[in-house]
Amino acid sequence: MSFIDLMGNIAYSIQNFILEGFLLLTNFLTRSTRIERIMYQKKASQSTKVVQIEEALRRHEDERLREFAWSSGEETDVAHGLLPSINDEDQKHDYKKMLARSMRQIRGYTKLCDEVELRRSIPYDSSNESHEKLLLKLWKFLKPDEELKSRKSKQWEDIGFQGDDPATDFRGMGILGLEQLCFFAQFDAHNAQRSLKISLDPRIGFPFAICGITITAMLKELLYEDMLKNHFFNALKTPPTMDNFHQVYCHVFTLYCDFWHHEHPSSVMMFNLIKQKFVVHLTEYLRRENANLFEASLEDII
């Protein structure tokens, strides 16, 4: 852990300690429940409220709530029972709606972690027709005007693979690494082509596909460490999905390419150093309570 990460974690712990004390005091004085006090907060960001609600649920006396084990579609009814001291019907309706949405987002994030790990754990299989078709689609998306002469070809190096068979490069991230590259190339084609162009620069180029697989690994870790919660809870009003995770990938890949260009490295040998610097900047940004990668520019990150 870097010094910056350590100080960030300490600051976050102090903030939580102060907030915990404040909520305990106000709960005692007003007899409101912890979740009701969270809902009353006026200045807190959406992500701050959702994270606090999650912490309150994890400490709830009801085991079903602690384990997020309510039935899908039951959130509104459960939310109603969590707001016993609110008597104003209009206010209760609004808070119940907000709380139910937060509950869906909380469980959605947990589900997304499971789905990402499932896709990552599936190895790329050259004998699997669907895997091979997806790989060939990646070539067509990135090189629409150039025919791939054969399945094993040095042409793959033109889009940043290490040799003539990309299958060997997906080992760490499995099929997830390929799916994210394809999503970027297909659904954010402008930025994918712009990033590919930067990667091919004879002075500051880098291996595009390998970079993409590295970013998949980076985002997987950030997801598991709960560092994408502020982003998802601010940017979405619905539970985060795999497509939303892929969209984050597109934005982060683009931001990384802009950062790489901004750093103007002397050679590709600086890739790991610049990646580490980028991760520090990105992590600091994601700690902000108003973090939203869908709106972030390089200036916001650095």
N, C-alpha and C positions, 0 to 999 in steps of 0.2 A: 504494500500500500504506500502511495506517495505521501509526502508531507501535506500537499494540498488536499488529497482525499481524506487524510486523518483529521485535519482541521475542519473540513466540511462535515465529517461525521460527528465531531465533537460539538460543533455549532448546532447541528440538527438535533442532537441529544439534549442539549441545553434548552433549545426551543420547545421540544416536546415536554421536558420536565416543567418548565414554566407554564405551558398550556395546561398540563395535567393538574397542577396546583390550582390554577384559575378555575378550571371546570369543577374540581372538587369543592372549592369554596362556594361557587355560585350554586351548585347543586344543593349544598347544605342550607344556604340562605333562602333559596326559592322553592326547594322541594321538587324542582323539575328533574327529569331524568337526564342522564349524560347526553343521550342522543337529542333530546329536545334542546338542550343548551347549544349543541352544535348547530342545529337548524336555526336558532335565533341569531347566530352571528351574521352581521351585515356586511363586513368588509372582507371576510375570508373569500379566497378564490374558490371556484368549483372544485378544483383538485384537492385543495386543503380540506374542504368539508368531507369529500368522499374518503380520503385517507383517514380522517378522524373517525368517521362512521365505521370504517373497517376495523380500526383499533377498538372501538367501543363494542362492536359485535364480537370480536375475538375474546373479550373479557366478560361477555354476558353470561348470566347464570344459566340460561337455557343452552344446553349442549347443541341443539339443532342449529341455533344461531351462531354459536362459536365455530361450528364446522361448515357454515354456509349450506346447510342441508335442507333448506326449504325447497318446495317443489317449484318448478318453472311455472311462471304465471301467478304464483301465490304472493308475490312481493307486495302488492298493494294491501292485501289483507294483513300480512305480517307487519307492514309499516304502520297500519292503523293502530295495532296493539302496542307499538313502541312509542306512541305519542299520547299517553293517557292524561296528561295534565293540560293539554291544549283544548280549551273549550270553545273558542271562536271557530265556527264551522268553516268559514271561508279560509281562514289561516290554516286550519287543520287539513283541509282539502289540498291546499298548495304544498304544504310541508309533506303530506303523505305522498303526493305525486313525486316530489323531489327525492324523498327517501327511497321510494320504490325504484326510481331510476338509478340511484346510487347503488342500491343492492344488486341490481342487474349488472351494473358496470363492475362491481367488486368481484362477483362470481365469474363474469365474463373474462376478466384479466387472468384469474386462476385457470380457467378453461383454455385460454390462449396459450399459457405456458405449457400446458399438457400437449396441445396440438403442435406447437413448435418443436417440442422434444420428440414427438412421434415422427414428424417429417424428417427431422435431423437424423433420427436413428435408422432410417431406411437407406441402405447403401445404394449408390448408383450401380445398376446392373446392366451390362452391355447386352445381355441376353433377353432383357425385358424390352419388348417392343415399344411400350409407352415411354420408357426412359429414353430410348434411342430417338423416337419421334420428337420428343421435347428438346433434345440436344440439337437436332437438325433444325428445329424451329428457331433456336437461338441464333444459329448462323444466318438464317434467312432474315430475321429481324434486324441483325446488326450489319449484314452484308447483302442487302437485297439485290444489288447489281452485280454480284460476283458469285459464280457457281462454285460450289464445293466439289472438287474433283474426285475425292474419295472419302470414305468415312474416316480413315486414318490418313492424315495429311498434315504437312508442315503449315498449311494455311491456318490451322487453329491457333498458331502462335500470333497471327495477325490480330486476333481479338483477345490476346493475353493469356492463353493457356501455355503450359510449360513444355509441351511436346506435341507429337502428332496424334495422341489419343487423350482427349480431355477427361475420360473416365477416371483416370488415376488422380486427377486433381480434386475430385469431390469427396475424397475419403473422410475428411474431418467433419464436413457438414452434410454429407449424404445428399439425398435428392432435394433437400431444402435449398442448398446452395444453387442448384440449377434452376429451381422454380423461381427464386428471387431474381436471378439474372434475366430470365425470360420475362418476368413481370415488368422489370425495369425497361427492357428493350421493346416490349410490346405496348405498354400502357403509358410510358413516359418517354416516348421515342425521341423527342427533341433533346431532352437532357441526356439521354443515353448516348445519342450520336455525338453530342457536344463533349461528353466525358470521354468517349472513345477517341475523339479527335485529339484531346489533350494527352491521352495515354500514348498516342502514336507520335507525339512531338519528338523529333530526333534529339533535342536537348534535355527536355524534362519529362520524357515519357515514362510510363510504368505499365506493368502487365494488367490490363483491364479486368480480365476474368478472375485472375488470382486476387486482385484487389476486391472484387465483388464478393468472393467467397470469404475473404478476411472480414469484410463488413458484416456479412451474415453472422459470423462467429462473434463479432463485437456486439451486435444487437441482441443476439441470443443471451449473452451474459448480462447486458443491461436490463433485458426483460426479466430474467430470473432474479436479479438484484433489486427489482421493483423500481428501477430508475426510469422506466417509461410510464409510470403511473400518472405523474403530473401531466405529461403530454396527452395521454389518452383521455384522462378524465376532464381535461380542459377542452380538447379538440372535438370530442364526441359526446353525443347525448344518448348513445346506444352502447351496448357492450362491444368491446374491441374484438375484431375478427382477424382471421389470417390475411384477408385483403388489406385491412388497416395496417397490419404489421408489414406487409409488402410495400404499402405506401410510405411508411416510415423509412424503409430501406431505400426507396427511390430518392427521398429527400436527403437522407444521410449520405448516400453515395454521391449525389450532386454537391452537397456541402463539402465532402472530403476532397473531391476533385478541385473545387474552388480554393480550398485551403492549400492543397498541394501546389496549385499554380501560384497562390499568394506567397508561399514559402520559397518558391523558385529553387528547388534543390539542385545541387551540383551533379548528382547522379542518382540512379535508381537505388543505389546502395543505402540511401538515406530513408528508404521507405518506412522501415520499422520505427525509426526515430520520429519521423513526422507523424506517423500513425499514433504513436504514444502521446505526442503533443496534442493531436486532434482529440483523442479520447479524453484527456484532461479538460480541454475546453468544452467538449460536448457534455461531459458529466456535470460540470459546473452549471451549464445552461439548464440541464434537465432538473437540477435541484431547485430552480426558481419555481415559485408557486404559480407563476403565469406561463410556464413553459408550454410552447405549442410548436412543434417542429414543422407543421404544415404552413406556418407563417414565418418561420425563422429564416433569416439571411445570414451570410457569413459574418456580417458586422455584428449581428446579435450573438453569435457564437464566440467570437474572439474579442 
